[in-house]
Amino acid sequence: MSAPLASLRQLAGGFGTALLALALLGLLALTAVACLAGVGLLLAPAVLRALHTLARRERARLSRRGVEIVAPDPAPTRLRLALADDTTRRELRWLTVHATFGLFTGLIGVLLPAVAVQDTTYPLLWLISPSDPTSTSLGFGTADSWAQACLASLLGVGWIAIALGLGPGLARLQSRPAVRLLAAGPGTDLSLRIAELTATRAAALDAHAVELRRIERSLHDGTQNRLVSVTVLLGAARRMVTRDPAGAEELLERAQSAAEQALAELRAVARGILPPVLADRGLTGALSGLAANSAVPCGTDVDLPERCPASVEASAYFVAAEALTNIAKHSGATRATVTVRSRGGRLLLRVEDDGRGGADEDGGSGLSGIRRRIAAHDGVLRLTSPHGGPTILEVDLPCGS
C-alpha cells in the first residue's frame, strides 16, 4: 500500500513542477519573441537561470523519491553559450515534455484521489443536502434514498482501486523524460563526482572502523574486566562455602555487584550503538532527552512533520550528542540550543552555544569524526566559531525516502 501512495505523492509533486514548467515555457516563448526586438537579450540570462533552477529542483525531487539522477556540469546562462550547450538543449526538451505530458499525468494523479474521496463520501453529501440530490464525480447517478447513496459510493471504491493500480505506472511515465534528459550526458566528465563518492565512501569506512574500535575498547576495558571479576569471585566463593560461609556470602555480594556493573556497562554500549529512544520516541523525543541530561542548560526546537530514515536520525542524534559534549567540555557556555527542521527532503540540524568560541577540528574535539559521519550520508557540515563566540554547528542531511 505504501508504494502506490508514494507514487500518488510523486505525481502530485510532478504536477507542481509541471505548472512551473508551463509558466516558464510561456516566459521562454515571450523572451524568444522579444529577442527579435533586442529586449529579450537582456531577459535571456534570468530566464536561463530559472530553467537551470527548475531542472535542479526536479532532479532533487526525484532523488528524494528514489530516482537517482546524476547531475551534469553547471550550464551557462549567457545566451550565445547556452545555444551551443548540450545540457541547456536537453533541459529545454525536458521543459517542453514536462509542461505538457508531465502536466497531464500529474493532473491525473491529483484528480483521482480527489474524485475518490468525493464519491466515497457520497452518502455524507446526500445527508447534508437531502432535498437537493447530489451527483457523483461523473455528473450522473443522483440518489433519492439512503440505499441509493450508499450504492453510489461504490464508485469511489472503484476510483481508489484505479488510483492505486495506475499510480506507480503513471509516476514512472512522468519521471522518464527527466531521467533521460536531465541526467549528465554521455560526454560529461564525471571524474569529480567519482572522486567525491570515493572520498565519501572512504570517510564512511573510517567512521565505521572508529566506531568498532570504540565499542571494542568499551567491551574489553570495562565489561570484560567486570565479567572476569565475577568469574573469579564466584570460584572463590564456591571454594569457601563449606569452610567459611560468611566469607563466601561476602564474595557472592561482590560478584553480584560486579555483575550489575557489567550489565550497566553493556546497556551503555548498546545505547551508544543505536539509542533505543530513537525507535521508541523518534528524533524529537531523543533530542529532548539528550537536552535534559546535558551538563549545559539546553533548549530544543524540533519541527519534523515526518520520520526520516533510521540511519539519518541516528547520525543527527550522535552529532547533537557529540556537540553537546564538546560544549560542556570546552566552550564554557551557559546556554545551548538544538534546532531541527525538515525542509524539501533535507534534515537541517543546528547546535548553537554562547561560549568562548574558537572551536577547531584539529583540536581533538571530535569535530573531524562528526564530519566523517555526515560525509557518509553525502551531507554538509558548516562550523562558525569566532573567538569570543558564539559557536554554531550546522548540519544538512538528505532524508528523502
C-alpha positions, 0 to 999 in steps of 0.5 A: 500500500505504501508504494502506490501512495508514494507514487500518488505523492510523486505525481502530485509533486510532478504536477507542481513542477509541471505548472512551473514548467508551463509558466516558464515555457510561456516566459521562454516563448515571450523572451524568444519573441522579444529577442527579435526586438533586442529586449529579450537579450537582456531577459535571456540570462534570468530566464536561463537561470530559472530553467537551470533552477527548475531542472535542479529542483526536479532532479532533487525531487526525484532523488528524494523519491528514489530516482537517482539522477546524476547531475551534469556540469553547471550550464551557462546562462549567457545566451550565445553559450547556452545555444551551443550547450548540450545540457541547456538543449536537453533541459529545454526538451525536458521543459517542453515534455514536462509542461505538457505530458508531465502536466497531464499525468500529474493532473491525473494523479491529483484528480483521482484521489480527489474524485475518490474521496468525493464519491466515497463520501457520497452518502455524507453529501446526500445527508447534508443536502437531502432535498437537493440530490447530489451527483457523483464525480461523473455528473450522473447517478443522483440518489433519492434514498439512503440505499441509493447513496450508499450504492453510489459510493461504490464508485469511489471504491472503484476510483481508489482501486484505479488510483492505486493500480495506475499510480506507480505506472503513471509516476514512472511515465512522468519521471522518464523524460527527466531521467533521460534528459536531465541526467549528465550526458554521455560526454560529461566528465564525471571524474569529480563526482567519482572522486567525491563518492570515493572520498565519501565512501572512504570517510564512511569506512573510517567512521565505521572502523572508529566506531568498532574500535570504540565499542571494542575498547568499551567491551574489553576495558570495562565489561570484560574486566567486570565479567572476569571479576565475577568469574573469579569471585564466584570460584572463590566463593564456591571454594569457601562455602563449606569452610567459611560461609560468611566469607563466601556470602561476602564474595557472592555480594561482590560478584553480584555487584560486579555483575550489575556493573557489567550489565550497566556497562553493556546497556551503555554500549548498546545505547551508544550503538543505536539509542533505543529512544530513537525507535521508541520516541523518534528524533524529537523525543531523543533530542529532548532527552539528550537536552535534559541530561546535558551538563549545559542548560539546553533548549530544543526546537524540533519541527519534523512533520515526518520520520526520516530514515533510521540511519539519518536520525541516528547520525543527527542524534550522535552529532547533537550528542557529540556537540553537546559534549564538546560544549560542556567540555570546552566552550564554557557556555551557559546556554545551548540550543538544538534546532531541527527542521525538515525542509524539501527532503533535507534534515537541517540540524543546528547546535548553537552555544554562547561560549568562548568560541574558537572551536577547531577540528584539529583540536581533538574535539571530535569535530573531524569524526562528526564530519566523517559521519555526515560525509557518509550520508553525502551531507554538509557540515558548516562550523562558525566559531569566532573567538569570543563566540558564539559557536554554531554547528550546522548540519544538512542531511538528505532524508528523502525516502 
